[in-house]
Amino acid sequence: MMDLHRLRLLREVHGRGTVHGAARALGYSPSAISQQLAVLEREAGTPLLERIGRNVRLTPAGEVLVRHATTLLDGVEAAEAELAAVAAGRVAGVVRVASFQSAFLRVVAPTIRELAVTHPDIRVEAAEAEVEQAAPALRLQQLDVMVGDEYDGQPRAIHPDLDREPLLREHIRVVLPADHPAAQADRVPISSLRDLPWAACQPSTGHREMHVRVCRELGGFEPDIRYSSDDFLILLELVRTTGAGALLPDLVLGQGAPGVAVRLPAEGDVGREVFLLTRRTRTPAVAAVANGLRTASGEAIDETGPACHGRD
């Protein structure tokens, strides 16, 4: 009978692409993982990995085994969680959540607060992480729940082995210095802001790509992105203090943004979907956290909508 621990190692090496990458993630030495995989190959009676340069890839037999390993490991995880719930007499367990910043502040944190009252035996461990890092960790059972984002026109990768559920949809709004002439209208033409310096996230991020795309497609110009930060609260402060403009989603703006003007673009709506990603098998504890995130998302978008439509 094959050892589940070795199956987990094989899946980790497959997910990371290298033995060294799997070793770093799991806290083992590369030689220890190689030894365990050699034992697994003997148990399987066939090679499971082949080396391609510095990387490794699964043989056809390895692909079959990883597919079944995922099913087996998910089943063990679900069984352990249900046993813990039965022993406790209520829903219990550890749920590891990852989220990007604005959803962490407005959705995840309120969910944790509420679950402490409604499900005190669920321990939520939460960390800030972007989709690119969190999705592989979710598949490898290092996370249980991920909250991600997807801007219009910039689709995320499809993960057929994971369940995706929409939580809310936000508007992307133009944030300007309060005394900017364009702020006198309820909707601001992006094309009128070509001379404005801009604040946006770092290059290669979804927000930066959205920012450049909106200025090009709706405004007809290349934006002068003078300030960069992956912290949306810093971007908001840069608008207040430097006279820059920014394109920010509803969750960042909260119930209002003092000292700046918040407007919708005149040329058309731009949006972002916030979504939930889990493995297909949801334990009772993961289901409870997902329900909490769904409720908190509805409350968050109800709070942001009215305040962001009016003039500041």
VEXBA-841676 format. One record per residue: residue number from 1; residue in three letters; x, y, z of N, C-alpha, C in turn. Coordinates in steps of 0.1 Angstrom, whole numbers. Example, Ala and Ser with C-alpha at 12.3 -4.5 7.8 and 13.67 -1.06 7.14 Angstrom:
REM residues 2
PT:1:ala:132:-57:78:123:-45:78:132:-33:78
PT:2:ser:128:-22:71:137:-11:71:129:0:79
REM end
This chain:
REM residues 312
PT:1:met:9:-12:0:0:0:0:9:12:0
PT:2:met:5:22:-8:13:34:-9:11:44:3
PT:3:asp:21:50:7:21:59:19:16:73:15
PT:4:leu:6:78:22:0:91:19:10:102:20
PT:5:his:19:101:29:29:111:30:38:112:18
PT:6:arg:41:101:12:49:101:0:41:106:-12
PT:7:leu:28:103:-12:20:108:-23:19:124:-22
PT:8:arg:18:129:-10:18:143:-8:31:150:-13
PT:9:leu:42:143:-10:55:148:-15:55:148:-30
PT:10:leu:50:138:-37:50:137:-51:41:149:-57
PT:11:arg:30:151:-51:21:162:-55:28:175:-53
PT:12:glu:35:177:-43:42:190:-40:53:192:-50
PT:13:val:61:182:-53:71:183:-64:65:186:-77
PT:14:his:54:180:-80:47:183:-93:42:198:-93
PT:15:gly:37:203:-82:32:216:-81:43:226:-82
PT:16:arg:55:223:-76:66:233:-75:75:232:-87
PT:17:gly:75:221:-94:83:219:-105:98:215:-103
PT:18:thr:102:216:-90:116:211:-87:115:205:-73
PT:19:val:125:196:-71:126:190:-57:130:200:-47
PT:20:his:139:209:-52:144:220:-42:132:229:-38
PT:21:gly:124:232:-48:112:241:-45:103:234:-35
PT:22:ala:100:221:-37:92:214:-27:99:213:-13
PT:23:ala:112:211:-13:119:210:-1:118:223:7
PT:24:arg:120:234:0:118:247:7:104:249:13
PT:25:ala:94:245:5:80:247:10:77:239:22
PT:26:leu:83:227:22:79:217:32:89:217:44
PT:27:gly:101:223:43:110:223:54:119:211:54
PT:28:tyr:120:204:43:128:192:42:141:195:34
PT:29:ser:150:186:35:162:187:26:158:180:12
PT:30:pro:164:185:2:162:179:-11:165:164:-12
PT:31:ser:175:160:-5:179:146:-5:169:137:2
PT:32:ala:162:143:13:152:135:20:140:133:11
PT:33:ile:136:143:3:125:142:-6:128:132:-17
PT:34:ser:140:133:-22:144:124:-33:144:109:-28
PT:35:gln:148:107:-16:148:93:-10:134:88:-9
PT:36:gln:125:96:-4:111:92:-3:104:90:-16
PT:37:leu:108:98:-26:102:95:-39:107:83:-46
PT:38:ala:120:80:-43:126:67:-48:118:55:-42
PT:39:val:115:56:-29:107:45:-23:93:44:-30
PT:40:leu:87:56:-32:74:56:-39:75:50:-53
PT:41:glu:85:53:-60:87:47:-73:88:31:-72
PT:42:arg:95:27:-62:96:12:-61:83:6:-57
PT:43:glu:75:13:-49:62:8:-46:53:8:-58
PT:44:ala:54:18:-67:46:19:-79:51:9:-89
PT:45:gly:63:6:-89:69:-3:-99:72:3:-112
PT:46:thr:73:17:-113:75:24:-125:80:38:-122
PT:47:pro:88:44:-131:93:57:-129:81:67:-128
PT:48:leu:82:77:-119:71:87:-117:75:101:-122
PT:49:leu:89:103:-122:94:116:-125:105:115:-135
PT:50:glu:106:125:-144:118:126:-153:124:140:-152
PT:51:arg:137:141:-153:143:154:-151:144:161:-165
PT:52:ile:140:174:-165:141:182:-177:150:195:-173
PT:53:gly:163:194:-176:171:205:-171:172:205:-156
PT:54:arg:169:216:-150:169:217:-135:155:214:-129
PT:55:asn:145:212:-138:132:209:-134:129:195:-135
PT:56:val:118:191:-130:113:177:-131:98:178:-136
PT:57:arg:94:167:-143:80:166:-147:76:152:-145
PT:58:leu:63:150:-144:57:137:-142:57:129:-155
PT:59:thr:60:116:-153:58:106:-164:43:104:-165
PT:60:pro:38:97:-175:24:94:-176:19:86:-163
PT:61:ala:28:77:-158:24:70:-146:23:80:-134
PT:62:gly:32:90:-134:32:99:-123:20:108:-123
PT:63:glu:15:112:-136:3:120:-137:-9:112:-132
PT:64:val:-10:99:-135:-21:91:-129:-21:91:-114
PT:65:leu:-9:89:-109:-8:88:-94:-11:101:-87
PT:66:val:-7:112:-93:-10:125:-87:-25:128:-87
PT:67:arg:-31:124:-98:-46:126:-99:-53:119:-88
PT:68:his:-49:106:-86:-55:98:-76:-51:103:-62
PT:69:ala:-39:108:-61:-34:113:-48:-42:125:-43
PT:70:thr:-45:133:-52:-54:145:-49:-67:141:-43
PT:71:thr:-73:131:-50:-86:126:-45:-85:120:-31
PT:72:leu:-74:112:-29:-72:105:-16:-69:115:-5
PT:73:leu:-61:125:-8:-57:135:2:-69:144:6
PT:74:asp:-77:147:-4:-89:155:-1:-98:147:8
PT:75:gly:-100:134:5:-109:126:13:-104:124:27
PT:76:val:-91:123:29:-85:122:43:-88:135:50
PT:77:glu:-86:146:43:-88:159:50:-102:161:54
PT:78:ala:-111:157:45:-126:158:49:-129:149:60
PT:79:ala:-124:137:60:-127:127:71:-121:133:84
PT:80:glu:-109:138:84:-103:143:97:-112:155:102
PT:81:ala:-116:164:93:-124:175:98:-138:171:103
PT:82:glu:-144:161:97:-157:156:102:-156:149:115
PT:83:leu:-145:141:117:-142:135:130:-140:145:141
PT:84:ala:-133:156:138:-130:166:147:-144:173:151
PT:85:ala:-152:175:141:-165:181:144:-174:172:153
PT:86:val:-174:159:150:-182:150:158:-176:149:173
PT:87:ala:-163:149:174:-157:149:187:-160:161:195
PT:88:ala:-161:173:188:-164:185:195:-179:188:197
PT:89:gly:-187:180:190:-201:183:191:-206:195:183
PT:90:arg:-197:200:175:-200:212:167:-190:213:156
PT:91:val:-192:223:147:-182:225:136:-169:230:142
PT:92:ala:-158:223:138:-145:227:144:-135:224:134
PT:93:gly:-123:230:136:-111:228:128:-104:240:125
PT:94:val:-92:239:118:-84:250:114:-87:253:99
PT:95:val:-90:266:96:-92:270:82:-82:281:79
PT:96:arg:-74:278:69:-63:288:65:-68:296:53
PT:97:val:-68:309:54:-74:318:45:-63:328:39
PT:98:ala:-63:330:26:-55:340:20:-63:350:13
PT:99:ser:-59:363:13:-67:373:6:-58:385:2
PT:100:phe:-62:392:-8:-55:404:-11:-60:415:-2
PT:101:gln:-53:426:-1:-54:436:10:-68:441:12
PT:102:ser:-74:447:2:-87:454:5:-98:445:9
PT:103:ala:-98:433:3:-108:423:7:-105:417:21
PT:104:phe:-92:417:25:-88:413:38:-94:422:48
PT:105:leu:-93:435:46:-97:446:55:-112:446:56
PT:106:arg:-119:445:45:-134:447:44:-142:435:45
PT:107:val:-136:423:42:-144:411:41:-139:400:51
PT:108:val:-126:397:50:-120:386:58:-120:390:73
PT:109:ala:-115:402:76:-115:405:90:-128:405:97
PT:110:pro:-139:411:91:-152:410:97:-157:396:98
PT:111:thr:-154:388:88:-158:373:89:-151:367:101
PT:112:ile:-139:369:103:-132:363:115:-138:367:128
PT:113:arg:-142:380:129:-148:385:141:-162:379:143
PT:114:glu:-170:377:133:-183:371:134:-182:356:137
PT:115:leu:-172:349:131:-171:334:134:-166:332:148
PT:116:ala:-159:341:154:-155:339:168:-167:338:177
PT:117:val:-178:344:173:-191:343:181:-199:331:176
PT:118:thr:-201:329:163:-210:319:158:-204:305:158
PT:119:his:-190:304:156:-183:291:155:-170:292:163
PT:120:pro:-171:293:176:-159:295:184:-148:283:182
PT:121:asp:-152:272:178:-143:261:176:-136:260:163
PT:122:ile:-139:270:154:-131:271:142:-120:281:144
PT:123:arg:-108:277:141:-96:285:142:-93:290:128
PT:124:val:-94:303:126:-91:309:113:-77:315:113
PT:125:glu:-69:310:104:-55:316:102:-55:323:89
PT:126:ala:-53:336:89:-54:344:77:-41:351:74
PT:127:ala:-38:352:61:-26:359:56:-29:367:44
PT:128:glu:-22:378:41:-23:385:29:-15:379:18
PT:129:ala:-21:376:7:-14:370:-4:-22:373:-17
PT:130:glu:-14:374:-28:-21:376:-41:-24:363:-47
PT:131:val:-33:363:-58:-38:351:-64:-27:342:-69
PT:132:glu:-17:348:-75:-6:340:-81:1:331:-71
PT:133:gln:2:336:-59:8:327:-49:-2:318:-42
PT:134:ala:-14:323:-40:-23:316:-32:-30:304:-39
PT:135:ala:-32:305:-52:-39:294:-59:-31:281:-58
PT:136:pro:-17:281:-61:-10:269:-60:-10:263:-46
PT:137:ala:-9:272:-36:-9:268:-22:-22:262:-18
PT:138:leu:-33:267:-24:-46:261:-21:-47:246:-27
PT:139:arg:-42:245:-39:-42:232:-45:-33:222:-37
PT:140:leu:-23:226:-31:-13:218:-24:-17:216:-9
PT:141:gln:-29:221:-6:-35:220:8:-27:228:19
PT:142:gln:-20:238:14:-13:247:23:-23:258:27
PT:143:leu:-33:260:19:-44:269:22:-57:262:20
PT:144:asp:-68:267:26:-81:261:25:-91:270:17
PT:145:val:-89:283:18:-98:293:12:-89:304:7
PT:146:met:-93:309:-5:-86:320:-11:-96:330:-16
PT:147:val:-94:343:-13:-102:354:-18:-94:361:-29
PT:148:gly:-98:361:-41:-91:367:-52:-98:378:-59
PT:149:asp:-92:384:-69:-98:395:-77:-95:393:-91
PT:150:glu:-105:398:-100:-103:398:-114:-109:410:-120
PT:151:tyr:-100:418:-127:-105:431:-133:-111:427:-147
PT:152:asp:-121:436:-151:-127:434:-164:-117:433:-175
PT:153:gly:-118:424:-184:-109:423:-195:-96:417:-192
PT:154:gln:-94:412:-179:-81:406:-175:-84:393:-168
PT:155:pro:-89:383:-175:-93:370:-169:-82:363:-162
PT:156:arg:-85:358:-150:-76:349:-143:-75:335:-149
PT:157:ala:-65:328:-146:-64:314:-151:-76:306:-145
PT:158:ile:-80:297:-153:-91:288:-149:-85:275:-142
PT:159:his:-90:272:-130:-85:260:-123:-97:250:-122
PT:160:pro:-97:241:-132:-108:231:-132:-109:222:-120
PT:161:asp:-98:221:-112:-99:212:-100:-103:220:-88
PT:162:leu:-105:233:-89:-109:241:-78:-123:247:-80
PT:163:asp:-130:251:-69:-143:257:-71:-142:272:-69
PT:164:arg:-148:279:-79:-148:294:-78:-162:299:-76
PT:165:glu:-163:308:-67:-177:314:-64:-175:329:-64
PT:166:pro:-183:337:-71:-183:351:-70:-188:356:-57
PT:167:leu:-181:366:-51:-185:372:-38:-192:385:-40
PT:168:leu:-186:394:-48:-191:407:-51:-185:413:-63
PT:169:arg:-191:424:-68:-186:431:-79:-184:446:-75
PT:170:glu:-173:451:-78:-170:465:-75:-169:474:-87
PT:171:his:-172:487:-86:-168:497:-96:-154:501:-94
PT:172:ile:-147:504:-105:-134:511:-104:-137:526:-106
PT:173:arg:-132:534:-96:-136:548:-96:-123:557:-98
PT:174:val:-126:569:-103:-115:578:-105:-114:586:-92
PT:175:val:-102:586:-86:-99:594:-74:-90:605:-77
PT:176:leu:-95:617:-74:-88:630:-77:-86:639:-65
PT:177:pro:-76:648:-66:-76:658:-56:-89:666:-55
PT:178:ala:-93:669:-43:-107:675:-42:-108:688:-50
PT:179:asp:-98:695:-52:-99:708:-59:-96:707:-74
PT:180:his:-95:695:-80:-93:693:-94:-105:697:-102
PT:181:pro:-103:705:-113:-115:710:-120:-124:699:-125
PT:182:ala:-119:688:-129:-127:677:-134:-136:671:-123
PT:183:ala:-133:674:-111:-141:668:-100:-155:675:-98
PT:184:gln:-157:686:-106:-170:693:-105:-182:685:-111
PT:185:ala:-179:675:-119:-189:667:-126:-191:654:-118
PT:186:asp:-203:648:-120:-206:635:-113:-198:624:-120
PT:187:arg:-195:625:-133:-187:615:-140:-176:623:-147
PT:188:val:-164:617:-146:-152:624:-151:-147:617:-164
PT:189:pro:-145:625:-175:-139:619:-187:-125:615:-184
PT:190:ile:-121:603:-186:-107:599:-185:-98:607:-194
PT:191:ser:-104:610:-206:-96:617:-216:-92:631:-211
PT:192:ser:-99:637:-201:-95:650:-196:-84:650:-186
PT:193:leu:-79:638:-183:-69:636:-173:-55:632:-178
PT:194:arg:-53:635:-191:-40:630:-197:-28:637:-191
PT:195:asp:-29:649:-186:-18:656:-180:-16:653:-165
PT:196:leu:-24:645:-159:-23:642:-145:-13:632:-142
PT:197:pro:-4:634:-131:4:623:-127:-5:612:-120
PT:198:trp:-1:600:-120:-9:589:-115:-2:581:-105
PT:199:ala:-10:575:-96:-5:565:-86:-11:552:-88
PT:200:ala:-3:541:-89:-8:528:-92:1:517:-86
PT:201:cys:-4:505:-87:4:494:-81:16:491:-90
PT:202:gln:25:483:-85:37:480:-92:35:473:-105
PT:203:pro:45:474:-114:44:468:-127:41:453:-126
PT:204:ser:34:447:-136:31:433:-136:20:429:-127
PT:205:thr:14:438:-120:2:435:-112:-11:438:-120
PT:206:gly:-22:431:-115:-34:433:-122:-39:447:-122
PT:207:his:-37:454:-111:-41:468:-109:-34:477:-119
PT:208:arg:-21:475:-120:-13:483:-129:-17:481:-144
PT:209:glu:-19:468:-147:-24:465:-161:-38:472:-164
PT:210:met:-47:471:-154:-60:477:-155:-58:492:-157
PT:211:his:-50:498:-149:-48:513:-150:-43:517:-164
PT:212:val:-33:511:-169:-28:514:-182:-38:512:-193
PT:213:arg:-45:501:-192:-55:497:-202:-67:507:-202
PT:214:val:-72:511:-190:-83:521:-190:-78:535:-196
PT:215:cys:-66:539:-192:-62:552:-198:-60:551:-213
PT:216:arg:-55:540:-218:-53:538:-232:-67:537:-240
PT:217:glu:-75:528:-235:-88:525:-242:-98:536:-240
PT:218:leu:-100:541:-228:-110:551:-226:-105:565:-227
PT:219:gly:-93:567:-224:-88:581:-225:-79:584:-237
PT:220:gly:-74:574:-243:-66:576:-255:-52:582:-252
PT:221:phe:-46:578:-241:-33:583:-237:-25:573:-229
PT:222:glu:-12:575:-228:-4:567:-220:-2:574:-206
PT:223:pro:-6:567:-195:-6:574:-182:8:577:-177
PT:224:asp:10:588:-171:23:592:-164:22:586:-150
PT:225:ile:25:573:-148:25:567:-135:37:570:-128
PT:226:arg:36:580:-119:48:586:-112:50:580:-98
PT:227:tyr:40:574:-93:41:568:-79:36:553:-79
PT:228:ser:43:545:-73:40:530:-73:39:525:-59
PT:229:ser:29:517:-56:28:510:-43:18:499:-45
PT:230:asp:20:487:-39:10:477:-39:0:478:-27
PT:231:asp:2:489:-19:-7:492:-8:-17:502:-12
PT:232:phe:-30:498:-14:-40:508:-19:-41:520:-10
PT:233:leu:-39:518:3:-41:529:13:-30:540:10
PT:234:ile:-18:535:6:-8:544:3:-11:552:-10
PT:235:leu:-17:545:-20:-21:552:-32:-32:562:-29
PT:236:leu:-41:559:-20:-51:569:-16:-45:581:-10
PT:237:glu:-35:579:-1:-28:590:5:-20:598:-5
PT:238:leu:-14:592:-15:-7:599:-25:-16:609:-33
PT:239:val:-28:605:-35:-38:614:-41:-40:626:-33
PT:240:arg:-42:623:-20:-44:635:-10:-33:644:-9
PT:241:thr:-21:639:-10:-9:647:-6:-1:652:-18
PT:242:thr:-2:645:-29:7:649:-41:0:655:-52
PT:243:gly:-14:654:-52:-21:659:-64:-22:649:-75
PT:244:ala:-18:637:-73:-19:626:-83:-34:621:-84
PT:245:gly:-36:614:-95:-49:607:-96:-47:592:-94
PT:246:ala:-58:584:-92:-57:570:-91:-70:564:-95
PT:247:leu:-70:551:-99:-81:543:-102:-83:533:-92
PT:248:leu:-93:534:-83:-93:525:-72:-107:518:-71
PT:249:pro:-108:506:-66:-121:499:-64:-128:503:-52
PT:250:asp:-141:499:-51:-150:503:-40:-144:499:-26
PT:251:leu:-139:487:-25:-135:482:-12:-124:491:-6
PT:252:val:-116:497:-14:-105:505:-9:-111:518:-4
PT:253:leu:-122:523:-10:-127:536:-7:-136:535:5
PT:254:gly:-141:523:9:-149:522:21:-162:530:21
PT:255:gln:-165:536:32:-177:544:33:-175:559:29
PT:256:gly:-163:562:24:-160:575:20:-145:577:19
PT:257:ala:-140:588:13:-126:590:12:-124:605:14
PT:258:pro:-122:610:27:-121:624:30:-109:630:23
PT:259:gly:-111:642:18:-100:650:12:-97:647:-2
PT:260:val:-105:638:-9:-104:636:-23:-118:636:-29
PT:261:ala:-118:636:-42:-130:635:-50:-131:621:-56
PT:262:val:-142:614:-55:-144:601:-61:-155:601:-71
PT:263:arg:-151:597:-83:-161:598:-94:-160:586:-103
PT:264:leu:-171:583:-110:-171:572:-120:-166:578:-133
PT:265:pro:-159:570:-141:-155:575:-155:-166:577:-164
PT:266:ala:-166:588:-172:-177:592:-181:-178:582:-193
PT:267:glu:-166:576:-197:-167:569:-209:-173:555:-208
PT:268:gly:-175:550:-196:-181:537:-194:-176:531:-181
PT:269:asp:-184:521:-176:-181:515:-163:-169:505:-165
PT:270:val:-161:505:-154:-150:495:-153:-152:488:-140
PT:271:gly:-150:475:-139:-153:468:-127:-142:458:-123
PT:272:arg:-145:452:-112:-136:441:-106:-145:431:-99
PT:273:glu:-143:418:-101:-150:408:-94:-141:403:-83
PT:274:val:-147:402:-71:-140:395:-60:-146:381:-59
PT:275:phe:-138:371:-58:-142:357:-59:-136:349:-48
PT:276:leu:-143:338:-45:-138:328:-35:-133:316:-42
PT:277:leu:-122:310:-38:-117:298:-44:-114:288:-33
PT:278:thr:-119:276:-35:-116:265:-25:-114:252:-33
PT:279:arg:-109:242:-26:-109:229:-32:-123:224:-34
PT:280:arg:-125:214:-42:-139:209:-45:-145:203:-32
PT:281:thr:-138:196:-24:-143:191:-12:-142:201:-1
PT:282:arg:-153:206:4:-154:216:14:-157:210:28
PT:283:thr:-148:210:37:-152:205:50:-162:213:57
PT:284:pro:-169:209:67:-179:217:74:-173:231:79
PT:285:ala:-160:230:84:-154:243:88:-152:252:76
PT:286:val:-147:247:65:-145:255:53:-158:261:48
PT:287:ala:-168:253:48:-182:257:44:-187:269:53
PT:288:ala:-184:268:66:-188:278:75:-181:291:72
PT:289:val:-168:290:70:-160:302:66:-165:308:53
PT:290:ala:-167:300:43:-172:304:30:-186:312:32
PT:291:asn:-194:306:40:-207:313:43:-205:327:49
PT:292:gly:-195:327:59:-192:340:65:-187:350:56
PT:293:leu:-178:346:47:-172:355:37:-183:360:27
PT:294:arg:-193:351:24:-203:355:15:-212:366:22
PT:295:thr:-215:364:34:-223:374:42:-216:387:43
PT:296:ala:-203:387:47:-195:399:49:-194:406:35
PT:297:ser:-193:399:24:-191:406:11:-204:414:8
PT:298:gly:-215:408:11:-228:416:8:-229:428:17
PT:299:glu:-224:427:29:-225:439:38:-214:449:33
PT:300:ala:-203:445:29:-192:454:25:-197:462:12
PT:301:ile:-203:456:3:-207:463:-10:-219:472:-7
PT:302:asp:-227:468:2:-238:477:6:-233:490:13
PT:303:glu:-222:489:20:-217:500:27:-210:510:17
PT:304:thr:-203:504:7:-195:512:-2:-203:519:-12
PT:305:gly:-214:513:-17:-221:519:-29:-226:533:-27
PT:306:pro:-234:536:-18:-240:550:-17:-230:561:-15
PT:307:ala:-220:558:-7:-210:568:-3:-201:572:-15
PT:308:cys:-199:563:-24:-190:566:-35:-196:572:-47
PT:309:his:-209:573:-47:-216:579:-58:-217:594:-57
PT:310:gly:-218:599:-45:-220:613:-44:-207:621:-45
PT:311:arg:-209:635:-44:-197:643:-45:-191:644:-31
PT:312:asp:-177:647:-31:-170:648:-18:-167:662:-15
REM end
